[in-house]
Amino acid sequence: MSATTGRARAVWFRCLASAFRTALACAIVGCTTLYGPASIRHHIAFPAFSYVTVILIVTDATLGDALHGCWLALYATVKSLGPALLSLWLIGPARLSRGTISVAVALGAFLVVFPRGTHLVARRIALGQIVIVYVIAYINGVHTEAIMHPLHVAASTAIGVLACVLALLLPYPRLACWELRLNCERLAENVSERLNLYVKAFCAEDNALGLAYISQAKPLTVAGAKLLQSIKRYQESVKWERLPLRFLRNFYSNPGERLQELEIPLRGMEMALTSCTASIPVRILDGETRYGPVQLEENVSLTQKQIKNCLLRDSLTAPESNAGNLVESHQTLQTISTRHQDLPSFFFLFCMKLLHCKSLAKPITPTQQKGSSTPCKQTGFFKSTWMSTWSTSVSRKRLMPAFKCSLSLGLAVLFGLIYSKKDGYWSGLTVAISLAAAREATFKVSNVKAQGTVLGTVYGVFGCFVFERYLSLRFISLLPWFVVTNFLRHSKMYGQAGGISAVIGAVLVLGRKNFGPPSEFAIARIVETFIGLSCSIMVDLLLQPTRASSLAKVQLLKCFETLSACISSISLAANSKTNLLENQRRLKLDVSELGKFIAEAEAEPNFWFLPFHSACYFELLGSFSKLVDLLLFSADAVGLLEHESQKFGGSWKESVNKLDGDLELFKEMAGSLVKCFEDVTKLLSLKSLEKELENKNIPHDLERGKSSNRNIFKVSGLDEDRIDSIISSYLQHSKEMVDRFHAADEGERELKSQVVLCLSALGFCMSNLIKETSEIEKRIIGILQWENPSKHINLYEISCKIRALYTTEQYCTNLQF
């Protein structure tokens, strides 16, 4: 209960702090535009855009983010207002029409979005400035000053950026380096607590107690992932605080990559415990290996000290005596168990040693980061940004988003002006400030943006009604709304898009004056928002017609192809770790893309299409994530074996041949099964396959059971015996190889224990790779059954039909030649 109360208090504190900073920035803009000197108010002609700039930059920001926002706003202003000023001066505001304005906005948007390397905030600010400059110039006509009008837009942007910086400095600065340090301390505690719970579960006296410890660790795992995300986020902000705050240079470090490396062994320990819950208490403790709780306690204590040093200090080298104690604790592992039930226990110890080794790694010092992009050096960040932004290489990946944005913005401005010349810029501004960095669920995001705009606008109208005569109280009424919208931004229902739309909707009503009756403005803005969102949806449907569910299936096929390459890379040959790691990284990226498509497909409407089977796809995603981790652990084990093999001499090559034979059998079985999944995933539908077979006069049943490779079939039933025999053979050969090596001194005993852990870990990964592959098989059958509810699904039969069709087509092709 106390932990829950603490989390709730932390969430409230974070939301109140963020709301206070946002309210302070908006108050600075409001006081300047409403009560400031007339000379200043004259230049800040568009306070609405000042508020928009504030919301785009200050939300959940640190001082580093605000300083970064200054650079982005300056860059956006030069990029958008420079061409706009020139075009207005050449054409003249009096000769502008709805058509020319729409074309000018579309061209300006294309020039902003097309170059690569431009930050999303810079793009949004630039697009908003383009809309304001051109549409307001058309609305005011001959009264528009071609030179001063763009400068007024720049001044309005500048006051918003300045307000963000002041809000993050007062009453005390919110520094990214302090937030980073605080999150590092929390993550150190989190990792230590999880390590303690995992070891307690490993040493538990009965199964129920072990499961209880594992359950206690699960919330900590979720919290650790969130802390890791926060650390990565603050690392980017820290770079922008180095130049103005050199006196805080001792706070700056780069723990992100190494923190993620500490997370991986913990995931392996959890995986090992989940696999061996049925065999708790663990047999390996005080058994034939003589590895007991005392050694585990020493190991945990040493590792926790190193984790604390790793995250909080610059000097990360453990005392030699501690390292020696850890070596001694592992020297009791001198033989390999041939029991499959003991593999998770050995893998657990392997992950513990891996965790300790990674915590001993040297930190990345500032001198090592000279080559990295830092914002305080012209030759670094600024030069790379300009060069990458104005790169002239053209690709469809860059061309299509730029064309979509320009077309949707041009249409939004055109239809917005047709509906209302006075308020026509709101439709374009809605599209401009909601530009996404990547593909998103169009209908869902548009829905939450519309809802957020309506909620914020109605709240603003209500506030104007209550405080009609007291303008200063309107700003005070915004504070509770900032708190509410902060919760909305972190909710699944509204997210960032809906929360930001709700904030802007209220601020534009309560933060200004002399814009007419609030109710009329509210109706006009809601309609204009609807116009802008409708244009975005229409353009997305025309230019991006492929549904996310179809893309998820294509990406699933790509994942299977990469997984097949990963399995083929597992080997004990020289330099095999490099190939395996390269393929594992590719698979990790492919799985990440698959997750994005699945999330988008789940949110998209079904219309007349078959509903997306999100449950099966999410289970597939979980299995792929486990496979990514298992392949990484396999690469670590292979790499360590490759390194230690040099000390064995010629006897290693003789012994490793038998192990390679076992690995080849494993790869043949797992690879052929993945190949079967590839073939099935390529199918458009079972009906199309049967129709092709009928057209080519291929009997449906003739090819059953005649495949040359019998390993493609279900990893269940009798096939489990073959899997067990492969793993048993591998363990037996590993045991023979280890027993052949007699350790005479302390160094040789440590070497032998290292080999024992690595070979056992590789055996665990092989076993679980097959298990996860069989889980994928069940999900593939579930998806096929969902798409073909009236048919009985048999992967073996379907695979044979596909191979028969492929063989026939290949035979006909050969006859033609």
N, C-alpha and C positions, 0 to 999 in steps of 0.2 A: 504493500500500500504506500509506503514511504517513497519507493522508487517511482511509482505512478504519479504521486503528488509532486515530486521533484521535476519529472518530465513536464507536467502540466504547468508548473511555475516557470520553467525555462521557456516553454512555448509562449506563454503570456508575456514574459519579459522581452523576448525577441520581437514579438508583434508590436508591443507598446513602444519599444525603442525605434523600430522601423517607422511606425506611424508618427512618432515625434519628429524624426529627421525629415520625413516627407512634409509634415505640417509646417515645420520651420522653413523649409525651402519655399513652399507655396506662400507662406506669410511674407517672406522677403520679396518675392515677386509681386504679391498683392500690394504691400505697403509702397513699393517703388512705383508701381503703375497707377495706384489710386491716390497716394498722398505725397509722392515725390515731387521734386521741383518740376515746373512746367517744361523747362528745357529738356530734361531727361524724359519726361512723359511723352513729349513730342516725337522723340526718336524711337521710343518703344511703342510702335503703332499697333502691334499684334500681340497683346498680352496672352491671348488664347494659346498661341504657339509657344510662348514662354512656359506656360504651365505644362504643355505637352512635352517639351524638352526636359523639364524637371522630372516628370513621371518616368520618362524613358531612361534617365540616368540614375536618379537617386534611390530607386526602389531596391531595398536590401543591399545598398552600396557601402563601400568603405572609402576612406580618403583616396586610396589608390585608384578605385573605380572612378571617383569624381575627377581626379587629375587625368586619367585616361579619357574620360568623357570630354574634357576640355580639348584635348588633341583631336578626338573624333569629330567634335562639333566644328573646330577650325577647319579640319580637312574636308568635312561635308560642305561647309560654307563656300570654300574655294572651288570645290568640284561642281556645285550646283548653281551658285549665284554668279560666278564668273561668266559662264555661257549665257545665263539668263539676262544679266545686265547688258551684255553685248547685243543680244537679239532684240531686247526692248529698245535699245538706243538706235539700232539700225531700222527696225520695222516701225516703231512708234506705237504707243498704247492706243491711239485713236483708231488705228486700222486693224485692231484685233477683232476677231469674231469667234463664235463658239467653235467652229471647225478648226480655225488656226490655233486656238488655245489648246484644244484637245490634241492636235498633232504635236504642238510644241511640248506639252507635258509628256506625251508618249515618248518622243525622241529624247527628252531630258532624262526620263526614267530609264530608258535603255542604256544611255551613257553611264548612268550611276550604277546599275545592277550588273552590267556585262563584265567589267573588269574584275578579275579574281583578287582575292586577298583583302577585300574591303570588309571591315567589321559591320555586323548587322545594325548596330546603333547608328553608325555613320550613314549607312544606307537609308535608314528610316528618317533621320534628320534631314538628309539631302532631299529625299523625295517629298517630305513635308514642306520644305522651303520652296521647291519647284512649284508645288500646287499653290501655295500662298502667293508667290510672286506673280505667276501668270494669271491665275483666276481673279485675284484682287485687282490686277492691272486692267483686266477686261471689264470688271464690274465698275470701276471708277472711270474708265475711259480716258477722256482728254485731261481729266484732273490728275492723272498719274504722272509723277515725275520719274522719268526713265532711269535716272541715276540714283536719286535718293530713295526711291521705293525699295529696291533690293537691299540698300544699306539699312533701311529700317527693319527689314526682315532679319538681317544679320544682327542688329542691335537687340532685337527681341530674343533671338537665340542666345546671344551673349549673356543677357541678364538671367536667363534660365540656368545656364551653365555656372555662372558666378554664384547664384543662389544655392546650387548643389554643393559647391565647394565650401561655402560658409556654413551650410547646415551640417556638414560632416566635420567641421572644425569646432563648432560651438555646441554645447558649453565645454566639451572636451573632444578631442579628435577621436574618431573611430578608425583605428589603424589596422590594416590588414595583417601587419606583422604580429600585433598582439593577438588578434583573432587566430592567426596561424599557430602561435605558441600555445594558446589555450586549447585548441583542438588537438594539438600534438600531445599535450598532457592527458587529455581525456582519452585519446586513442591508446596511449601507453597503459592507462588503467584498464581500458576495455580489453586489450590484448592479454594483459596479465590475468584478469579475471577469467577470460575464456580458457586460457591455458590451464589455470588451476582447476576449472570445472571439467575440462577434458581429461586431465590426469586423474581426477577423483573418479570420473566415470570409468576410466581404464582400470583403476585399482579397486573398483566397487566389489563388495562381497556377494552381491546378488544382482540379478537382471533388473529388477524393479528400481533399485537404487541407481544403477547405471543410467537407465532411461530418464530418471528424474534429473540427474545432472546434465544430461544432453538437452533436455527440455529447458532447463534454466539458461543454457548457453545460447539458445536460438534467438531470444530478443537482443542479446548482446551482439550477435552476428549482424542483425539488421542495423543496430545502432552504429556498429563499427563501419559498415558500408556507407552510412550517411556521413560519418565523421571523415572518412576518406574522401568523399566527394567534396565536402567543405574545404578540406586541406588543399585539394587540387585547385579549387576555385580561388582560394585566397593566394595561392602561389602566383597566379597571374597578376593579381592586384599589388602584391608586394613589390614587383618590379618597378611600379610607378611611384613608389614612395622612397626609393633609394636615393634619388638625386636631391629632392628638397629636404630629406630627413636623414642626412648622413650620420648624425649622432646616434641613430638607432641601428647602425649597421650590424651590431652584434646579434640582433634579433633575426636577421635574414639568413635563412638556410634553405636548402632544397630537398626536403625529405620525401617528396611525393612518390617518386619511383621506388625508393627503398621501402616506404610504408606499404606499398602495394605488394612488394615482394614478401613482406612479413605476413600479409593476409593469405597468401597462397598456401604456405604450409599449414596454417590453421584450418583452411578448408579441407586439406588432405586429412588432418587429424579427425575432423568431424566425419568425413567420408569413411575412414577406417572404423570409427566407433559405431556408425550406423550399420556397417557390414558385419560387426562382430557382437552385436547386442545379444544374440542368442547364445553366445559362448561365454558370457560373463558369469562368474569370474574368469579372467583371462588365464589360460593355461601356461602361457610363457613366463608369468611371474613366478619366480622361485622354482621353475621347472628345470627342464634339461639344460636350459641356457644360463641358469643361475642369475637371471636379471630380475631384481626385485624392487619393491617400493622404495627402499632406501636410495638406490641409484636414481630412480625417477624423481624423488624429492630434491636430490642434489642437482639433477639436470634442470628441473623447473626453476629452482632458486637462481642458478647461474644464468639461465636464459632470461629471466625477468630482469635481472640487473643489467644485462646487455641491452634489452629492449628499452629500458629507461634511459640508458646512456645513448642509445641509437637515436631516440626521438628528441632528447632534450639537451644534449651536450655536443660540443664539437669533437671532443676526444673520445673515440669509440673503441679503443683497444682495451680488451679485458686483461686483467692481471694474468701473468703466465701461470700462476698457481691455480687459478680458477680453470683455465683452459686445460691444465693437466688433470684436474679432478674430473672434468668432463670426459677426457680421453679414457681415464681409468674406468669410469662408469660404463662405457661402451665396450670395454675389452672383454667383458664376460660373454659377449655374443660371438661364439666361436664355431657355431654349426647352424645349418639350415634345416628347418623342420619340413618334412615332406607332407605334413597334414595340411589340407586346404584351409581348415578352420584357423590355422595359426598365421596365415598370410596377413589378415588385417592387423594383427598385433605387431608383426614386424614392420608393416607399412606405417603404423602409428609411430614407432620408434624412429623410423627413417625420417618422417616429417618433423619430429622433435629435433633431430640432429640438423635437419635442413633449416629449421627456424633459427637455431642457435648460430649456425654458420652465416646466415643472411644478416642476423643482428650484429655480427662481428665485422661486416663489410665496412670499408672506409667510406666516409661521407663525401659528397660532392662539394668541394670547396669553391669559394668565389673565384679563385684564380683558374679553376678548371672550367668555369662557365664563361670565359672571355669570348669564346666563339659563339655563344648562344645569343639570341636576340634580346637585347635589353633596351628599354626606351630612353636611357640616358645617354646613348651614343649615336651620333648622327650616322656613323658608318654601319651601325647595327640595325636597329629597329626601323628608323625612319627611311633609310635608304632601301632596305628590303621591302618595306611597305609600298613605297612609290614604284619601285621596279616591278614588283609582282602585280601591283594594281594595273599598271599600264602595259602589261605584257600583251602583245598583239596576237598571240596564238589563239586560234578559234577552234572550239569544240562544241559538239551538240549539247554536252552537259552544261556549258555556260550559256550557250545561245538560247536554248529553250526557256530557262527561268527568266532571262532578261526580256525575251519577247513576250512571255506571259505577263510579266509585271507591267511592261509598257502598254500592252494592249488593254489590260484590265484597268489601269490608271487612266488611260485616255478615254475609255468608254465611261468610266465612273464620272469623270469631269464633264463629259459631253451630256450624259443623261441628267446629272445633277444640275447643270445650268439650264437644261430644258425645263426641268421641274420648277426651279426657283433660281433666278439670277442672283438674288441677294444672298442666299445661303448655299450656293452651288458648290463652294469649295469644301464643304464638310464631307461630301461623298468621296471626293478624291483624297482628302486627309485621312479618312477611315482606311482606305486601301494602303496609303503610304505608311502609316505608323504601325500597321499590322503585317508588314512584310515578314515572311518566314525565312529562316536560314536554310531549310531543307523541305522536302516533301512532307505534307501533313494531312490529317484527316479533314478534308475541306468542309464537309457538312457539319461535323461536330464543332470545329473551331469557329465557323461562321455563326453557329447557333449560340455558343457561349459568348461570343463577342456581341451579338445582338441583345442577348439577355443582360449582359453586363452594362451595355450602353443604356438600356431602358431603366434598369435598376438605379444607376448613377444619376441619370437625368431626372427621374421621378423624385429621388431623394433631394436633388438640388432644387427642384420646383417647390417641394414641401418646405425646405429650409427657407427659401425666399418668402413663402407665404407666412411662416411663423415669425421670421425676423425681417419683415418688410421694411421697417423704419430704421433698423439698426444694422448697418452694413458691416460694422466690425464684428458683430456676433455671428455673422455668416461664416467667417473664418473659424471661429471656435466650434461651430456645428460640424465642420469638416473633420475634426479630430476623431470623434467616434467612428465616422465613416471610413477613415484611413485604417483604423483597427479592424473593422469588419472586413474590408477588402483585402487586408493582409491575410486573414484567415481564408478568404475566398481564393486567393492566389495559390495557397498551399493545399487546396482541396482538390479532390479528383473531379468533382462536378464542374468547376469553373476553370481551374488552372490559371496559368499566367495570363493567357489571352483574355479570359473573362474578368479576372480581377483588375487588370490594368484598364480595360474598357470601362469598368464601373467607377474607378477612381477618376478617370478623365471626364466621364459624363457628369459627375457631381462638381468637380472643380470648375469646369467651363461655365456652369450656371452660378455657383456661389462665389466664385473668385473674380467676377467682373461686374461692371455696371454699364448702363446706357446701351444695352443690346436689345432693347424692346421688352415686351411682356414675357416673363419666363415661360409661361405655358405655350405661347406661340413658338418661341425658340425651341422648346422641348419637342414639340410636334415636328417642326421643320428638321431638327437634327436627327430625330429617330427615322424619319422618312429618308433623309439623305444617307444615313448609315445603312438602311435597307437597300438603297440603290447601289451603294458602293460594294456591299457584300454580295449582292446579286450579280454584279458584273464580275467579281472575282470567281464566284461559283461557275458562272456561264463560261468564262474563259478556261477554267480548269477542266470542265467537262469536254470542251471542244479540243483543247490542245493536250490534255492528259487523260484520254479516255480509258486507259487500262486500269482496271480495278486493283485495289491493293491485294485482294484475295488471289488474283491471278499472279501478281508479282511475288506473293509469298510462296506460291507453288514453284515458280521459276527459281527463286532464291533457295528453296529447299533442294532442288536438283543440284544447284551449284554447291551447296553444303555437302551433299553426298559425294560429288566429284572430288572436292577437296579432302573429305574424310578418307576416301579411297587412297589418295596420294599420301596422306599422313600414315595410314596403316602400312603402306608399302615402304615407308621410310624407316620403320622400326627395325633396327639391326645393331649388332655388336661390332660391325666393321669400323674401320677408322673413319673419322670425320662424319659419322652417321648422325651425331647430335645436331650438327649444323643444319643438315637437310631436314631433320625432324622438326627442329625449332622453327625453321622458315615455313614449313607447311602448317605447323600448329598456329602460327601467327595469322596465316591466311585464313585458316578455318575460324579462328576467333573473330576476325573481321567479318567473314561471311555470316557467322552466327549472329553477330551484332546487327547486321543489316536485316537478317531474317526476323529478329525481334522487333525491329521498327515496322516492318511490313505487317507482321501479325497484329501489333497494337493498332495500326491504322486500319487494317481489315476488320478488326473487331468493332471499331467505332463507326465504320461507314454503313449507310443504310442498305438494306437488301434489295429494295424495289422488287422487280420481278425475277431476280436471280436467286439461286439456291443459297440459303443462309450459310454463313461462314462457320465452320466447325472449330471455333476458337479454343475449346477445351483440349481437343486432340493436338492442335498446333502448339499450344502453350506447354503441353507435356513433352512434345517433340523438342521444343526449345530447351526445356530443362534437361532432357537427355543429352542434347548436343553440348550444353554448357558443362555437364559432367565429363563428357568425352574430351572437351578442350582441356580441362584440368588434368585428366588422366594422361593425356598425351604430353602435357608439360612435365608431369612427374616422371613419365617414361623417359623424356629427354634428359632430365636431371640425373636419373639413375644410370642411363647409358653414358652420359658425359663423365660421371664419376668413375664408372667402370673403365672407361677408355683411359682416364688419367691414371688410375691405379694399376692398369694392366702393364704399364711400362716397368713396374717394379717386379712383376712376376717372371719376366724374361720369356724364353721360348716355350715354357710349359703352358702359358696362357693360350697361345694359338692352337695348340693341340686340344685343349679342353673346350675352347669356345666353339669348335666345329659342331659338336653335338648340340650345344645350345642353339646355334644358328639353324640346325635342322628342325628343332622344336619351334623356333620362331617362324620358320618358313611354313610349317603346317598351320600355325596360328594365323599367319597373314593370309594364307590361302582360304581358310574358312571364313574369317571376318571379311576379307576383301571381296569374296564371291557373294556374300550376303549383301554387302553394301552395293555391289554391282546390280544385284537383283532389285534393290530399292531404286537405283537410278533408272532402270528400265521401266519399272512400274510408274515412277513419277513422271516420266516423259509422256505417258499416255494422256491424250485429251479426254478420252472416256472409254469405258469397256465396250460400249456400243460401236464406236468407231473401229476398235480393234477387231471385233467380230465381223463387221462389215468388210474390212480389208481382207480378212481371212477367207470370207465367202467369195469376194471378187477374184481372188487369186487361186481359188479352189484348193485351199489347204485344209485338210481335215482337222477338226478341233482336238481330237483325242489321240491322233497318231503320235504326236511328239511328247506325250506324257511319259515321264520316266526315262527318256532317252538322252537327256542332257549328259554331256561328257563330264560335267562338273557337278557332283552330287552334293557339294557343300552349300549350294545356294538356298537350301530348304530351311525350314523352321529350325531355330535353335531351341528345340523343346523335345520332350519325349526321349526317343532313343538317341537323338543327336547329342543330348547332354552327356551321354557316356563318352562320346568321342572328345568332347571338350575337356571333360575331366581327365581323360587319358593323356591329352596333349599337355595339360598343366602338370599332371603327375610326372610325366616324362621329363618336363623341364625342371621340376623341383629335384627329381632324383639325380639328373645330370649335374645340376648346380651343387647339390650336396656332395657328390663324388668329387667335383672339382675343388670345392673348399676343403674337404677332408684330406685331399691329397697334399695340401699346403700346410706344412708344420711350422707353427709360429714359435720361435725360440726366444725372442726378446720382446720388450714392450712395444717397439715400433712395428714389428711383424704382427703382433696381436691386434694392434690398432688397425693395421692394413686388412687383416683377415675379417675383423668385425665390420669394417667399411664395406667389404665385398659382400658379406652376408646380408647386410641391410639393403644394399643396392640390388642384388639378385632377387631377394624376397620382394622388394618394392616393385620390381619389374614384373614378377609373377603375379602380384596383386593387380597391377594395372592391366595385364593381359586378361586375367579372369573377369575383371569388371568392364573392360572394353567389350567383351562378348556379351555380358549381361545387359549392358546399356543398349547394345545393338539389337538384342532380342526385345527390349522394351520399345525401341524404335519400330521394330516389326509389328508389334501390337498396335501402335498408333497409326502406322500406314494402313493396316487392315481396317482400323476404325474409320479413317478418312474415306477409303474406298467404299466401305459399307454405307457411310453417310451419303456418298454421291450415287450409290447404286443400291438402294434399300431392298429391292426385290431380288437381288442376286446373292448367291453364296460366294464369298470371297476366298479364293485359294491362291496365295502368292506363287506357289510352285507352278500351278496350272497357267496362270497369267504370264509368268516369266517364260515358260516353255512356248506359249503362243507367240510372244514377242520375238523370241529367238528363232522360231520357225519362220516367221514373217521376214525377219532380217536375213536369214540364210537364203530364203527364196529370192529376195531382191538382189542379194549379192551374186547369186548364181546366174540370174538373168543378165546382170550387168557384165559378168565375165563372158557370157555367150555372145553379147553384142560386140565385145572386143575381139 
